[in-house]
């Protein structure tokens, strides 16, 4: 058997890795897998880069950033499998939620909730000389950072000038919110649900409200490792695809919740994990595992928008270097599964909460067109 060490962060969307080990999908593919629960996304990135982890549960934009050397030394990573759709959300403290309702009750009653009330409250606080509100995200290169920024800026809030954004590991978000260190956060499941269950936070926006069936995590590894172990990689992909399909089956939901709730995995309250799974997170259905190049291009557009990467970068070429639908097709095909014919697609007006269309062929222009961003001044 081939021995592998795979890293993960305690989040609901690590489910394909947990299931593949617990239900024997890895073993059926001849893999002896050790799962390594890591403390932060930076740890995941660094351990994959130096070979301490063979591959890992990974933030999709992190794979792109590492390849470009954004935020650290460049390390060519690839993402041949998407692990889930949806799952993250914006949560604020009970105190902030009450202040937002006082500032603009109509905006807070909208579905989905916009950041208009936040914009009004920020203006009131500035006039009163109050310090900026603090929000946490899990990593600078994450759907959480980009969703929070997009949501805020759509209502006229400049996330770099009007609020303070800090990085906090997912399992520490709730305690930081409860202690008043942060006023809100954007994090993956189950931590929004945990904040709600403990009575310290209110969920304002779920990922599916922001981007219907939007991407989140990937299974990532260095390009060097993938090229050195092509058969092992295909075995791992087959096991994870099978595990994702198992996790999507409603009949398996109680067992999935129990698996994730174990302390060596997510270690959160089972009810909070179950709430996050109800109609929100998708692991396999609807080609959820397919690594769309257009998803990579959207992440890159936001990285350009906020000044994290050079403005003239070839986003299409970068997306194709990291996201590998060819490797996914090979694994899915060997399981007898159909896959999309194209590698990219336009995200239409029904996808994003503000109705904007994303055409990956025009990703640079899309990034420049936002009124708030570092490309637009």
Legacy VTK file of the C-alpha trace (Angstrom):
# vtk DataFile Version 3.0
C-alpha trace
ASCII
DATASET POLYDATA
POINTS 377 float
0.000 0.000 0.000
1.052 3.581 -0.627
1.409 5.648 2.545
0.080 9.214 2.486
-0.175 11.984 5.057
-3.004 14.410 4.298
-3.622 17.623 6.186
-6.948 19.169 7.096
-8.453 22.000 9.125
-11.383 21.196 11.484
-14.221 22.287 9.223
-17.287 20.510 7.902
-15.871 20.527 4.377
-12.998 18.239 5.373
-15.689 15.530 5.170
-14.435 13.820 1.970
-11.061 13.134 3.616
-12.607 11.937 6.889
-15.132 9.727 5.098
-12.550 8.289 2.690
-10.495 7.111 5.650
-13.290 6.029 7.994
-15.391 4.204 5.387
-12.491 2.455 3.668
-12.423 4.318 0.356
-8.705 5.056 0.711
-7.958 1.477 1.723
-9.933 0.142 -1.252
-7.600 2.109 -3.504
-4.500 0.680 -1.838
-3.750 3.780 0.210
-2.604 3.844 3.831
-3.634 7.369 4.832
-2.792 9.326 7.966
-4.956 12.405 8.507
-3.181 15.305 10.181
-5.357 17.916 11.928
-3.580 21.243 11.479
-3.883 24.507 13.407
-4.078 27.046 10.591
-4.176 27.494 6.842
-0.664 28.944 6.863
0.517 25.682 8.465
-1.216 23.662 5.752
0.417 25.765 3.026
3.887 25.539 4.536
3.760 21.814 5.320
2.572 20.953 1.806
5.307 23.165 0.356
8.118 21.405 2.257
6.698 17.889 1.855
5.660 17.336 5.478
2.174 16.755 4.046
1.704 14.947 0.744
-1.522 16.818 0.020
-4.272 18.587 1.921
-7.742 20.010 2.334
-6.993 23.516 1.092
-8.473 26.945 0.478
-8.889 27.227 -3.283
-7.343 30.719 -3.568
-4.423 29.598 -1.389
-3.330 27.174 -4.105
-3.332 30.042 -6.602
-1.552 32.446 -4.247
1.176 29.946 -3.338
1.860 29.253 -6.994
2.253 32.981 -7.656
4.351 33.576 -4.552
1.715 35.890 -3.088
2.249 36.061 0.663
5.319 33.815 0.669
7.855 31.928 -1.399
6.418 30.653 -4.712
5.502 26.964 -4.673
3.702 25.486 -7.662
0.536 23.819 -6.359
-2.249 22.135 -8.264
-5.934 21.573 -7.481
-7.307 18.526 -9.318
-10.462 18.239 -7.183
-12.938 20.640 -5.596
-14.072 19.388 -2.179
-17.353 21.259 -1.752
-19.726 24.047 -2.680
-21.045 26.549 -0.144
-20.607 26.259 3.618
-19.139 29.561 4.756
-20.997 32.590 6.085
-20.797 36.049 7.618
-21.606 36.161 11.328
-21.642 39.202 13.617
-21.829 39.543 17.381
-25.258 39.911 18.969
-24.272 43.446 19.970
-23.356 44.397 16.417
-26.508 42.777 15.032
-28.620 44.919 17.360
-26.695 48.059 16.352
-27.187 47.242 12.678
-30.945 46.874 13.153
-31.055 50.197 14.942
-29.086 51.847 12.134
-31.192 50.470 9.264
-33.970 47.998 10.116
-35.148 47.874 6.492
-31.741 46.770 5.172
-31.491 44.119 7.878
-34.867 42.745 6.805
-33.771 42.241 3.192
-33.160 38.776 1.772
-30.281 38.296 1.399
-29.125 40.831 3.970
-26.998 43.559 2.388
-24.289 45.611 4.080
-26.278 48.854 3.809
-26.911 48.872 7.546
-23.199 48.328 8.135
-22.387 51.330 5.926
-24.763 53.533 7.941
-23.407 52.294 11.264
-19.808 52.895 10.161
-20.698 56.484 9.234
-22.363 57.003 12.623
-19.380 55.542 14.478
-16.941 57.666 12.512
-18.903 60.808 13.350
-18.823 59.817 17.017
-15.075 59.161 16.952
-15.477 55.422 17.629
-12.758 52.978 16.501
-13.324 50.888 13.362
-15.162 47.586 13.647
-12.983 44.471 13.420
-13.849 41.474 11.253
-11.915 38.223 10.991
-11.299 35.988 7.998
-9.486 32.666 7.919
-6.697 33.640 5.520
-5.922 36.548 3.172
-6.338 34.253 0.150
-9.745 32.696 0.780
-13.336 32.786 -0.433
-14.104 34.106 3.055
-11.967 37.216 2.589
-13.300 37.870 -0.910
-16.949 37.220 -0.023
-16.752 39.515 3.015
-15.063 42.257 0.984
-17.489 41.863 -1.931
-20.508 42.001 0.404
-19.221 45.094 2.197
-18.108 46.994 -0.898
-21.391 46.355 -2.701
-22.954 48.655 -0.091
-20.194 51.273 -0.327
-17.976 50.067 2.524
-14.258 50.028 1.703
-12.927 46.979 3.573
-9.385 48.374 3.635
-10.330 51.814 4.944
-13.638 51.603 6.784
-13.138 48.447 8.871
-10.266 46.377 10.195
-9.828 42.849 8.823
-7.673 40.362 10.732
-6.789 36.692 10.227
-7.952 34.115 12.797
-7.893 30.282 12.549
-11.438 28.887 12.084
-11.735 27.063 15.462
-10.851 30.274 17.358
-13.428 32.517 15.655
-16.253 31.924 18.140
-14.147 32.493 21.268
-12.749 35.704 19.743
-16.292 36.890 18.972
-17.524 36.008 22.458
-14.577 37.873 24.027
-15.269 40.996 21.997
-11.888 40.843 20.254
-13.688 40.820 16.896
-17.126 42.137 15.914
-17.803 39.662 13.137
-16.235 37.040 10.921
-16.514 35.071 7.721
-15.655 31.411 8.244
-16.590 27.954 7.050
-19.031 25.582 8.705
-19.651 24.645 11.409
-18.287 27.714 13.194
-21.073 30.111 12.148
-23.565 27.581 13.491
-21.541 27.170 16.679
-21.635 30.945 17.299
-25.396 30.896 16.795
-25.885 27.855 19.031
-23.826 29.422 21.822
-25.845 32.625 21.616
-22.879 34.871 20.813
-23.440 35.482 17.107
-26.036 35.991 14.394
-25.522 34.653 10.871
-26.272 37.434 8.379
-25.213 35.839 5.107
-24.627 32.271 4.033
-22.308 31.432 1.153
-25.198 30.224 -0.975
-26.827 33.663 -0.561
-23.666 35.347 -1.819
-22.811 32.954 -4.684
-25.273 30.178 -5.388
-23.293 26.930 -5.556
-20.059 28.882 -5.170
-16.746 27.052 -4.657
-14.793 26.833 -1.430
-12.123 24.187 -0.708
-9.972 22.016 -2.967
-7.716 19.012 -2.585
-4.274 20.450 -3.245
-0.660 19.338 -3.526
2.593 20.466 -5.125
2.917 19.990 -8.852
6.204 18.187 -8.167
4.520 15.607 -5.926
1.674 15.082 -8.391
4.051 14.502 -11.288
6.179 12.114 -9.217
3.165 10.055 -8.020
0.558 10.043 -10.823
-0.957 6.660 -9.950
-1.156 7.435 -6.232
-2.819 10.748 -7.045
-5.430 9.044 -9.207
-6.109 6.533 -6.427
-6.578 9.364 -3.931
-8.883 11.259 -6.296
-11.041 8.193 -6.894
-11.305 7.581 -3.145
-12.260 11.203 -2.456
-14.825 11.335 -5.268
-16.444 8.170 -3.904
-16.334 9.559 -0.362
-17.906 12.835 -1.485
-20.790 10.935 -3.087
-21.234 8.967 0.158
-21.266 12.206 2.174
-23.963 13.710 -0.049
-26.375 10.811 0.548
-29.057 11.924 3.053
-29.202 8.391 4.411
-25.616 8.786 5.609
-26.116 12.166 7.248
-26.374 10.964 10.890
-23.197 8.903 10.518
-21.426 11.799 8.768
-22.341 14.190 11.576
-21.080 11.709 14.168
-17.795 11.238 12.282
-17.156 14.954 11.956
-18.084 15.626 15.585
-15.282 13.372 16.835
-12.556 15.429 18.570
-9.828 14.248 16.210
-11.829 15.625 13.272
-13.924 18.809 13.701
-14.766 18.334 17.364
-17.797 20.632 17.372
-21.342 20.192 18.624
-23.174 17.660 16.412
-26.258 19.875 16.133
-24.170 22.745 14.770
-22.551 20.426 12.230
-25.964 19.091 11.200
-27.355 22.610 10.743
-24.494 23.520 8.414
-25.168 20.453 6.298
-28.898 21.047 5.868
-29.389 22.083 2.264
-26.171 24.115 2.210
-22.942 22.175 1.701
-22.655 19.977 -1.377
-19.736 17.589 -1.808
-20.506 15.717 -5.036
-23.878 16.440 -6.659
-24.058 18.749 -9.651
-20.371 18.317 -10.517
-19.370 19.816 -7.157
-16.009 18.073 -7.382
-15.127 19.496 -10.792
-12.308 22.099 -10.640
-13.733 24.737 -12.977
-11.104 27.037 -14.481
-13.720 29.801 -14.296
-13.817 29.433 -10.500
-10.047 29.891 -10.401
-10.376 32.926 -12.682
-12.943 34.513 -10.345
-10.655 34.049 -7.351
-7.811 35.603 -9.333
-10.033 38.528 -10.329
-10.601 39.283 -6.660
-6.919 38.919 -5.863
-6.214 41.489 -8.578
-9.062 43.710 -7.402
-7.629 43.967 -3.885
-4.015 44.399 -4.943
-2.782 40.974 -3.866
-1.292 40.130 -7.282
0.142 42.261 -10.120
-2.625 43.954 -12.128
-1.330 42.775 -15.517
-1.063 39.075 -14.664
-2.379 36.552 -17.196
-5.287 35.228 -15.133
-6.333 32.613 -17.683
-2.880 31.036 -17.839
-2.532 31.071 -14.064
-5.914 29.396 -13.607
-4.982 26.658 -16.085
-1.629 26.047 -14.389
-3.229 25.383 -10.982
-6.693 23.965 -11.594
-6.488 20.571 -13.304
-9.828 19.363 -14.669
-7.898 16.891 -16.847
-6.781 14.965 -13.766
-10.298 15.063 -12.328
-11.763 13.722 -15.594
-9.287 10.847 -15.588
-10.273 9.801 -12.064
-14.023 10.321 -12.527
-13.956 8.511 -15.862
-12.342 5.465 -14.294
-15.296 5.400 -11.870
-17.740 5.563 -14.775
-18.846 9.113 -13.960
-19.740 11.745 -16.547
-17.941 15.096 -16.336
-18.562 18.536 -17.882
-17.450 18.856 -21.503
-15.965 22.319 -20.967
-13.361 23.513 -18.452
-14.899 26.942 -17.982
-18.294 28.602 -17.878
-19.936 31.987 -17.449
-21.487 32.606 -14.026
-24.800 34.226 -14.921
-26.931 36.835 -13.148
-28.599 34.192 -10.975
-25.246 33.183 -9.457
-24.216 36.261 -7.475
-26.427 38.089 -5.019
-26.001 41.419 -6.839
-26.850 40.004 -10.273
-23.472 40.741 -11.866
-22.259 38.337 -14.564
-18.759 36.898 -14.446
-17.222 35.946 -17.792
-13.814 34.354 -17.175
-12.648 35.558 -20.580
-12.961 39.129 -19.232
-11.695 38.547 -15.696
-9.301 41.523 -15.705
-11.980 43.946 -16.918
-14.408 42.528 -14.360
-11.878 43.194 -11.571
-11.345 46.784 -12.738
-15.050 47.596 -13.055
-15.840 47.492 -9.339
-16.212 51.004 -7.878
-14.334 49.946 -4.740
-11.048 48.114 -5.098
-7.383 48.809 -5.404
-7.530 48.782 -9.208
-10.177 51.502 -9.215
-8.583 53.747 -6.620
LINES 1 378
377 0 1 2 3 4 5 6 7 8 9 10 11 12 13 14 15 16 17 18 19 20 21 22 23 24 25 26 27 28 29 30 31 32 33 34 35 36 37 38 39 40 41 42 43 44 45 46 47 48 49 50 51 52 53 54 55 56 57 58 59 60 61 62 63 64 65 66 67 68 69 70 71 72 73 74 75 76 77 78 79 80 81 82 83 84 85 86 87 88 89 90 91 92 93 94 95 96 97 98 99 100 101 102 103 104 105 106 107 108 109 110 111 112 113 114 115 116 117 118 119 120 121 122 123 124 125 126 127 128 129 130 131 132 133 134 135 136 137 138 139 140 141 142 143 144 145 146 147 148 149 150 151 152 153 154 155 156 157 158 159 160 161 162 163 164 165 166 167 168 169 170 171 172 173 174 175 176 177 178 179 180 181 182 183 184 185 186 187 188 189 190 191 192 193 194 195 196 197 198 199 200 201 202 203 204 205 206 207 208 209 210 211 212 213 214 215 216 217 218 219 220 221 222 223 224 225 226 227 228 229 230 231 232 233 234 235 236 237 238 239 240 241 242 243 244 245 246 247 248 249 250 251 252 253 254 255 256 257 258 259 260 261 262 263 264 265 266 267 268 269 270 271 272 273 274 275 276 277 278 279 280 281 282 283 284 285 286 287 288 289 290 291 292 293 294 295 296 297 298 299 300 301 302 303 304 305 306 307 308 309 310 311 312 313 314 315 316 317 318 319 320 321 322 323 324 325 326 327 328 329 330 331 332 333 334 335 336 337 338 339 340 341 342 343 344 345 346 347 348 349 350 351 352 353 354 355 356 357 358 359 360 361 362 363 364 365 366 367 368 369 370 371 372 373 374 375 376
